[in-house]
Amino acid sequence: MSSPFIARLETAWPENAAKHLLLALALLRGAKPRSACEHFRPVLFPEGKFADPEDLCVLLHDPNDLSLMAEPNADYHLDYADALVRSRNWSGLHELVSRSSNCLAAPTEIGES
């Protein structure tokens, strides 16, 4: 069911991060998690560096466009983790968790030092 969407997206959209993330989501929904990982990884780890949700939000949305109500979130990172689990890519999952844990520290309680 996702094949026509994927084919059109691959041919009609310009190369950018949004295209790769949409392709990754479509492939994941189409039961192709390994292929989805191939599209998630270059966007979430550009040049080998971890793109945290704030970096990704700026990459995907113009911060000066006040008509968008876009906020950083970890949805793409969670979908990538899902694709890694489904494709049994344990080393990729370990990399995602270890790199993201450095950026996503647990909030502290008020008054804690």
N, C-alpha and C positions, 0 to 999 in steps of 0.2 A: 504494500500500500504506500510506503514511503518512497519507492523507487522513482516515480515520475517527479516528485518534488526534489529529490536528490539530484536527478539528471538535469533538471532545469536550473537549479541552484548552481551546479558545477559549471554550466555553460553560460548562463546569463549574468551572473553577479561578478563584479570586479573582485580581484584578489584583495582581501582585507581580513582583519580579525573577526568581524561580524560574520562574514561568509563561513569561515572555518568553524566558528562556534555553532552556527546553525546547522552546518553539515554534520558536525559531531553529534548534536542532539538528534538529528534525523536518523543517523546511522545507529545510534544507541537505541532509539525507539524501534528501528527496523531490525533489531536483533543482530547487529554487527558491532559488538563492543570493541573488538581489536581495531577495526577501521575508525571507529569513533575516537579512540585514543590517539590515533595518528593525526587527527585534526585538533583535538584539545591541546596536546602537548606543546606545539609551537606557539600557541597563544598564551598559555598559562606559564610557560617557561621560556620566554624569549631570550635567545642568546645564553641559555643555561641559567638565567636568573628567575627566581620565583616572582610572578606577578600577583601581588596581593589584591584583594577586592577593590581597594581604592585605585590602584594602578589600572586595573581592568575597567573600572567605571570611566576613568578619564580617557582611556583608549577607545572605548565604544561610544561615548557620548560627549558632545561638545560642552564643556563646562560653562560656556558663555550663553548657551541656548536655554533661556529661562522658561521656555514652553515645555521642557521635559522635566518630569519629576523623578529623575533617576537617582537612586541612592546605591552606594556600594553594598554588595551582598556576596555571599559565598556560593550562590547557586551553581555556577559553572564549575567551581572546584568540587562541589559535592557530586555533580553529574559525572565529572571526570573520575572521581573515586569510585562511583558506581560502575563505570565502564571498566576500570582497572580490576575491580572485584569480579565482574562478570567474565572478563577475559583471562582471569587468573594470573594477572600480571602483578605478582607480589612485590617484585623489586620496584616497579613503578609506583605502587601504592605506598611502599616504605618511603620512597623519595618524596612523594607528595605530603605525607604526614609529617616527616621530619622537617621539611622546609617550611611548611605552613605553620607548624607549631612555634617556630621562631618568630613569626609575624603576628600570630593570633594568640597573644597572651591572655590568660583568664583575667576577667575584671576583678579588682580587689574591692573589699567592703570599705565603706567610708569609715575612717578612723584607724584602719590598719596601717602599720608602718612597714 
